[in-house]
């Protein structure tokens, strides 16, 4: 299965022989005081810088999240989407817990964006999937069906099947659903990594759709996070993940290395180009 | 399947729920001028230092190779084996292309060593397997049956089946064969990583035996070798490799991270201990 996304002028595909796609996660105020304050003040220079820097570092898609207490997030998301699409040509990923904010982002957007996200919960399916259909977008399906995250591959797979059935019933093609297999901190649950890896393998085998991960959650609360993140990224790509939501400049070297080791980079062209780009900085 | 090895006083197991086992590769003159000269002069202080440093860095087993032009390698290997076994308590891996040198190492050795290696070639099977049987050792089976290395998983599997049949026919238990799935430079052949990974999966599924790799061959001739080695190590462990022949101090952080992400390190105990040990240096 191949998922098509499009920015203002640039089209990209996820899956089916493509290199691993990277969604840049840095346009998100969570845990970033400077960006939070700039967004609250309506100052978007920092957003422009982050957009450029992430694409320069190799982001294929940019996630945009402006979820902040006390702002008009419909208006702000719309402005940020416009700015990012003026600044870079990659597709965007509209990230909000609020359906009406997502719709504001969709209205501001040209091309074919990714929506982050729908879950298996009734309310989410009923509000998000119609937007996916109406705007011809693609959507990330998170494998939870209530407030908690299922801890077994069986239960996660059940949610994935349900989300895809509901989407297909609305006429949304399966390739426009990218499943987030969910990554929890392995410091809190020693089996969380293996549960995610097994979930990825089963989604690929049973449903064939693309799989995305917020990979760096694996290392939450542990020391030397990059070493663990890099190992987990390689394992996840080996298991079949095709897309990652990450801090691109940190994770891309390990991703290029894993793609090369998995036979997805003939003559090591991308690996060597990535190395040269980093060496030149 | 669980492979038991023993040093002078210490027993270790490979496979079956154990953490990934690391064979320290540094007692080997290949490409090391200082060690070559010391070995030729019969000065073994450097060997003692390397033995201690590798075990300190987390080596579970030490490879010993003294293959040098113009030395009496039977006598030298015997001396080095004695010295290493006096210095550290881990099992050793006797590494030589010459059966008579291997036998000299076996005679010098207490415990249960690993022999590196037997191949699928007639001469190798006929000279090495009887030594494995006679001395109650374990052996690494290299997946080649002539001077070249098979480039497909099918052909590598055929060699693995053949080596194990011949060993079992002599009464050597299957768990005493550790298969080296062979790693070739991905810069020279873009599919070499994926062929090795598929070979590992099939050996585990069809034969169930332990799998060892000289993982760093993957990056030969490429820049930023550690990034690629670390990604390939994680992929190989995810595919089912249980043992690595490596420069331990370089590769161990990535191995501890992969073991943790694969659910083999409850409460991240080994990962955190490894981090603290490095941070204290």
Interface residues (C-beta under 8 A of the other chain):
Chain A: X186 X187 X190 X191 X193 X194 X195 X197 X218 X222 X223 X224 X227 X228 X230 X231 X232 X233 X234 X235 X237 X238 X239 X253 X254 X257 X258 X260 X261 X262 X263 X265 X266 X267 X268 X271 X272 X275 X279
Chain B: X186 X187 X190 X191 X193 X194 X195 X197 X218 X222 X223 X224 X227 X228 X230 X231 X232 X233 X234 X235 X237 X238 X239 X253 X254 X257 X258 X260 X261 X262 X263 X265 X266 X267 X268 X271 X272 X275 X279
